[in-house]
Amino acid sequence: MEPEEKRMLSVDDIWAAHDIREDTLNVPEWGGEVRIRALTLEQMAKLATRASRRSPIAGQPDVVDRELSVALTLVYGLVVPELSESDVPKLLKKSATAVTRIVAAINALGVTEDAVDEAAKSDASQRN
């Protein structure tokens, strides 16, 4: 049996693709479910930029604010309920177990925190 030939995608095929995965996740710590989605490339870049801080030591790589990175992943990855960046201070005071559960599920749908860190490093090196 010969392998199936793959067709070459057109630009229209790419634009029409429904490639942002979504899922429903039970969050027992909060007593219900949330709707999540994978981050887009635009959201990942925004997250990397917002969560990176210049190192106070000259010549050292920028520092990623882990707590902000996790909170923004939740803000950008939650479909229902919808949160905004103004909710970040409140999220930082919520159960680490619940927040980590949701962020891990968002990462499992697409981008990982390591990819965000790498994007932040890349963005920082382009600024220098």
MODELLER restraints for C-alpha pairs under 7 A, 6 or more apart:
rsr = mdl.restraints
at = mdl.atoms
rsr.add(forms.Gaussian(group=physical.xy_distance, feature=features.Distance(at['CA:20:A'], at['CA:37:A']), mean=6.68, stdev=0.5))
rsr.add(forms.Gaussian(group=physical.xy_distance, feature=features.Distance(at['CA:20:A'], at['CA:38:A']), mean=5.71, stdev=0.5))
rsr.add(forms.Gaussian(group=physical.xy_distance, feature=features.Distance(at['CA:21:A'], at['CA:37:A']), mean=5.58, stdev=0.5))
rsr.add(forms.Gaussian(group=physical.xy_distance, feature=features.Distance(at['CA:21:A'], at['CA:38:A']), mean=5.57, stdev=0.5))
rsr.add(forms.Gaussian(group=physical.xy_distance, feature=features.Distance(at['CA:21:A'], at['CA:109:A']), mean=6.08, stdev=0.5))
rsr.add(forms.Gaussian(group=physical.xy_distance, feature=features.Distance(at['CA:22:A'], at['CA:36:A']), mean=5.55, stdev=0.5))
rsr.add(forms.Gaussian(group=physical.xy_distance, feature=features.Distance(at['CA:22:A'], at['CA:37:A']), mean=4.09, stdev=0.5))
rsr.add(forms.Gaussian(group=physical.xy_distance, feature=features.Distance(at['CA:22:A'], at['CA:38:A']), mean=6.48, stdev=0.5))
rsr.add(forms.Gaussian(group=physical.xy_distance, feature=features.Distance(at['CA:23:A'], at['CA:35:A']), mean=5.87, stdev=0.5))
rsr.add(forms.Gaussian(group=physical.xy_distance, feature=features.Distance(at['CA:23:A'], at['CA:36:A']), mean=5.45, stdev=0.5))
rsr.add(forms.Gaussian(group=physical.xy_distance, feature=features.Distance(at['CA:23:A'], at['CA:37:A']), mean=6.34, stdev=0.5))
rsr.add(forms.Gaussian(group=physical.xy_distance, feature=features.Distance(at['CA:24:A'], at['CA:33:A']), mean=6.57, stdev=0.5))
rsr.add(forms.Gaussian(group=physical.xy_distance, feature=features.Distance(at['CA:24:A'], at['CA:34:A']), mean=5.75, stdev=0.5))
rsr.add(forms.Gaussian(group=physical.xy_distance, feature=features.Distance(at['CA:24:A'], at['CA:35:A']), mean=4.49, stdev=0.5))
rsr.add(forms.Gaussian(group=physical.xy_distance, feature=features.Distance(at['CA:24:A'], at['CA:36:A']), mean=6.14, stdev=0.5))
rsr.add(forms.Gaussian(group=physical.xy_distance, feature=features.Distance(at['CA:25:A'], at['CA:33:A']), mean=5.35, stdev=0.5))
rsr.add(forms.Gaussian(group=physical.xy_distance, feature=features.Distance(at['CA:25:A'], at['CA:34:A']), mean=5.40, stdev=0.5))
rsr.add(forms.Gaussian(group=physical.xy_distance, feature=features.Distance(at['CA:25:A'], at['CA:35:A']), mean=6.30, stdev=0.5))
rsr.add(forms.Gaussian(group=physical.xy_distance, feature=features.Distance(at['CA:26:A'], at['CA:32:A']), mean=5.81, stdev=0.5))
rsr.add(forms.Gaussian(group=physical.xy_distance, feature=features.Distance(at['CA:26:A'], at['CA:33:A']), mean=4.27, stdev=0.5))
rsr.add(forms.Gaussian(group=physical.xy_distance, feature=features.Distance(at['CA:26:A'], at['CA:34:A']), mean=6.57, stdev=0.5))
rsr.add(forms.Gaussian(group=physical.xy_distance, feature=features.Distance(at['CA:27:A'], at['CA:33:A']), mean=5.55, stdev=0.5))
rsr.add(forms.Gaussian(group=physical.xy_distance, feature=features.Distance(at['CA:27:A'], at['CA:98:A']), mean=6.38, stdev=0.5))
rsr.add(forms.Gaussian(group=physical.xy_distance, feature=features.Distance(at['CA:29:A'], at['CA:98:A']), mean=5.91, stdev=0.5))
rsr.add(forms.Gaussian(group=physical.xy_distance, feature=features.Distance(at['CA:34:A'], at['CA:80:A']), mean=5.65, stdev=0.5))
rsr.add(forms.Gaussian(group=physical.xy_distance, feature=features.Distance(at['CA:34:A'], at['CA:81:A']), mean=6.57, stdev=0.5))
rsr.add(forms.Gaussian(group=physical.xy_distance, feature=features.Distance(at['CA:35:A'], at['CA:78:A']), mean=6.05, stdev=0.5))
rsr.add(forms.Gaussian(group=physical.xy_distance, feature=features.Distance(at['CA:35:A'], at['CA:79:A']), mean=5.23, stdev=0.5))
rsr.add(forms.Gaussian(group=physical.xy_distance, feature=features.Distance(at['CA:35:A'], at['CA:80:A']), mean=4.89, stdev=0.5))
rsr.add(forms.Gaussian(group=physical.xy_distance, feature=features.Distance(at['CA:36:A'], at['CA:77:A']), mean=5.47, stdev=0.5))
rsr.add(forms.Gaussian(group=physical.xy_distance, feature=features.Distance(at['CA:36:A'], at['CA:78:A']), mean=4.56, stdev=0.5))
rsr.add(forms.Gaussian(group=physical.xy_distance, feature=features.Distance(at['CA:36:A'], at['CA:79:A']), mean=5.27, stdev=0.5))
rsr.add(forms.Gaussian(group=physical.xy_distance, feature=features.Distance(at['CA:36:A'], at['CA:106:A']), mean=6.29, stdev=0.5))
rsr.add(forms.Gaussian(group=physical.xy_distance, feature=features.Distance(at['CA:37:A'], at['CA:77:A']), mean=5.16, stdev=0.5))
rsr.add(forms.Gaussian(group=physical.xy_distance, feature=features.Distance(at['CA:37:A'], at['CA:78:A']), mean=6.43, stdev=0.5))
rsr.add(forms.Gaussian(group=physical.xy_distance, feature=features.Distance(at['CA:37:A'], at['CA:79:A']), mean=6.64, stdev=0.5))
rsr.add(forms.Gaussian(group=physical.xy_distance, feature=features.Distance(at['CA:37:A'], at['CA:106:A']), mean=6.06, stdev=0.5))
rsr.add(forms.Gaussian(group=physical.xy_distance, feature=features.Distance(at['CA:37:A'], at['CA:109:A']), mean=6.85, stdev=0.5))
rsr.add(forms.Gaussian(group=physical.xy_distance, feature=features.Distance(at['CA:38:A'], at['CA:77:A']), mean=6.09, stdev=0.5))
rsr.add(forms.Gaussian(group=physical.xy_distance, feature=features.Distance(at['CA:38:A'], at['CA:106:A']), mean=5.48, stdev=0.5))
rsr.add(forms.Gaussian(group=physical.xy_distance, feature=features.Distance(at['CA:38:A'], at['CA:107:A']), mean=6.80, stdev=0.5))
rsr.add(forms.Gaussian(group=physical.xy_distance, feature=features.Distance(at['CA:38:A'], at['CA:109:A']), mean=5.05, stdev=0.5))
rsr.add(forms.Gaussian(group=physical.xy_distance, feature=features.Distance(at['CA:38:A'], at['CA:110:A']), mean=5.00, stdev=0.5))
rsr.add(forms.Gaussian(group=physical.xy_distance, feature=features.Distance(at['CA:38:A'], at['CA:111:A']), mean=6.77, stdev=0.5))
rsr.add(forms.Gaussian(group=physical.xy_distance, feature=features.Distance(at['CA:39:A'], at['CA:76:A']), mean=6.78, stdev=0.5))
rsr.add(forms.Gaussian(group=physical.xy_distance, feature=features.Distance(at['CA:39:A'], at['CA:77:A']), mean=5.89, stdev=0.5))
rsr.add(forms.Gaussian(group=physical.xy_distance, feature=features.Distance(at['CA:39:A'], at['CA:110:A']), mean=6.68, stdev=0.5))
rsr.add(forms.Gaussian(group=physical.xy_distance, feature=features.Distance(at['CA:39:A'], at['CA:111:A']), mean=6.42, stdev=0.5))
rsr.add(forms.Gaussian(group=physical.xy_distance, feature=features.Distance(at['CA:43:A'], at['CA:76:A']), mean=6.77, stdev=0.5))
rsr.add(forms.Gaussian(group=physical.xy_distance, feature=features.Distance(at['CA:44:A'], at['CA:116:A']), mean=6.21, stdev=0.5))
rsr.add(forms.Gaussian(group=physical.xy_distance, feature=features.Distance(at['CA:45:A'], at['CA:119:A']), mean=6.77, stdev=0.5))
rsr.add(forms.Gaussian(group=physical.xy_distance, feature=features.Distance(at['CA:47:A'], at['CA:69:A']), mean=6.52, stdev=0.5))
rsr.add(forms.Gaussian(group=physical.xy_distance, feature=features.Distance(at['CA:47:A'], at['CA:72:A']), mean=6.35, stdev=0.5))
rsr.add(forms.Gaussian(group=physical.xy_distance, feature=features.Distance(at['CA:48:A'], at['CA:116:A']), mean=5.68, stdev=0.5))
rsr.add(forms.Gaussian(group=physical.xy_distance, feature=features.Distance(at['CA:48:A'], at['CA:117:A']), mean=6.74, stdev=0.5))
rsr.add(forms.Gaussian(group=physical.xy_distance, feature=features.Distance(at['CA:48:A'], at['CA:119:A']), mean=6.16, stdev=0.5))
rsr.add(forms.Gaussian(group=physical.xy_distance, feature=features.Distance(at['CA:48:A'], at['CA:120:A']), mean=4.57, stdev=0.5))
rsr.add(forms.Gaussian(group=physical.xy_distance, feature=features.Distance(at['CA:49:A'], at['CA:120:A']), mean=6.17, stdev=0.5))
rsr.add(forms.Gaussian(group=physical.xy_distance, feature=features.Distance(at['CA:51:A'], at['CA:64:A']), mean=5.59, stdev=0.5))
rsr.add(forms.Gaussian(group=physical.xy_distance, feature=features.Distance(at['CA:51:A'], at['CA:65:A']), mean=5.18, stdev=0.5))
rsr.add(forms.Gaussian(group=physical.xy_distance, feature=features.Distance(at['CA:51:A'], at['CA:68:A']), mean=5.71, stdev=0.5))
rsr.add(forms.Gaussian(group=physical.xy_distance, feature=features.Distance(at['CA:51:A'], at['CA:69:A']), mean=5.34, stdev=0.5))
rsr.add(forms.Gaussian(group=physical.xy_distance, feature=features.Distance(at['CA:52:A'], at['CA:62:A']), mean=6.29, stdev=0.5))
rsr.add(forms.Gaussian(group=physical.xy_distance, feature=features.Distance(at['CA:52:A'], at['CA:63:A']), mean=5.56, stdev=0.5))
rsr.add(forms.Gaussian(group=physical.xy_distance, feature=features.Distance(at['CA:52:A'], at['CA:64:A']), mean=4.39, stdev=0.5))
rsr.add(forms.Gaussian(group=physical.xy_distance, feature=features.Distance(at['CA:52:A'], at['CA:65:A']), mean=6.01, stdev=0.5))
rsr.add(forms.Gaussian(group=physical.xy_distance, feature=features.Distance(at['CA:52:A'], at['CA:120:A']), mean=6.34, stdev=0.5))
rsr.add(forms.Gaussian(group=physical.xy_distance, feature=features.Distance(at['CA:53:A'], at['CA:62:A']), mean=5.56, stdev=0.5))
rsr.add(forms.Gaussian(group=physical.xy_distance, feature=features.Distance(at['CA:53:A'], at['CA:63:A']), mean=5.16, stdev=0.5))
rsr.add(forms.Gaussian(group=physical.xy_distance, feature=features.Distance(at['CA:53:A'], at['CA:64:A']), mean=6.21, stdev=0.5))
rsr.add(forms.Gaussian(group=physical.xy_distance, feature=features.Distance(at['CA:54:A'], at['CA:62:A']), mean=4.58, stdev=0.5))
rsr.add(forms.Gaussian(group=physical.xy_distance, feature=features.Distance(at['CA:54:A'], at['CA:63:A']), mean=6.22, stdev=0.5))
rsr.add(forms.Gaussian(group=physical.xy_distance, feature=features.Distance(at['CA:55:A'], at['CA:61:A']), mean=6.19, stdev=0.5))
rsr.add(forms.Gaussian(group=physical.xy_distance, feature=features.Distance(at['CA:55:A'], at['CA:62:A']), mean=4.77, stdev=0.5))
rsr.add(forms.Gaussian(group=physical.xy_distance, feature=features.Distance(at['CA:55:A'], at['CA:63:A']), mean=5.80, stdev=0.5))
rsr.add(forms.Gaussian(group=physical.xy_distance, feature=features.Distance(at['CA:62:A'], at['CA:121:A']), mean=6.99, stdev=0.5))
rsr.add(forms.Gaussian(group=physical.xy_distance, feature=features.Distance(at['CA:62:A'], at['CA:124:A']), mean=6.51, stdev=0.5))
rsr.add(forms.Gaussian(group=physical.xy_distance, feature=features.Distance(at['CA:64:A'], at['CA:117:A']), mean=6.97, stdev=0.5))
rsr.add(forms.Gaussian(group=physical.xy_distance, feature=features.Distance(at['CA:70:A'], at['CA:103:A']), mean=6.76, stdev=0.5))
rsr.add(forms.Gaussian(group=physical.xy_distance, feature=features.Distance(at['CA:71:A'], at['CA:88:A']), mean=5.91, stdev=0.5))
rsr.add(forms.Gaussian(group=physical.xy_distance, feature=features.Distance(at['CA:71:A'], at['CA:91:A']), mean=6.35, stdev=0.5))
rsr.add(forms.Gaussian(group=physical.xy_distance, feature=features.Distance(at['CA:71:A'], at['CA:92:A']), mean=6.85, stdev=0.5))
rsr.add(forms.Gaussian(group=physical.xy_distance, feature=features.Distance(at['CA:73:A'], at['CA:103:A']), mean=6.33, stdev=0.5))
rsr.add(forms.Gaussian(group=physical.xy_distance, feature=features.Distance(at['CA:74:A'], at['CA:102:A']), mean=6.90, stdev=0.5))
rsr.add(forms.Gaussian(group=physical.xy_distance, feature=features.Distance(at['CA:74:A'], at['CA:103:A']), mean=5.80, stdev=0.5))
rsr.add(forms.Gaussian(group=physical.xy_distance, feature=features.Distance(at['CA:75:A'], at['CA:83:A']), mean=5.28, stdev=0.5))
rsr.add(forms.Gaussian(group=physical.xy_distance, feature=features.Distance(at['CA:75:A'], at['CA:84:A']), mean=5.89, stdev=0.5))
rsr.add(forms.Gaussian(group=physical.xy_distance, feature=features.Distance(at['CA:75:A'], at['CA:85:A']), mean=6.57, stdev=0.5))
rsr.add(forms.Gaussian(group=physical.xy_distance, feature=features.Distance(at['CA:77:A'], at['CA:106:A']), mean=6.17, stdev=0.5))
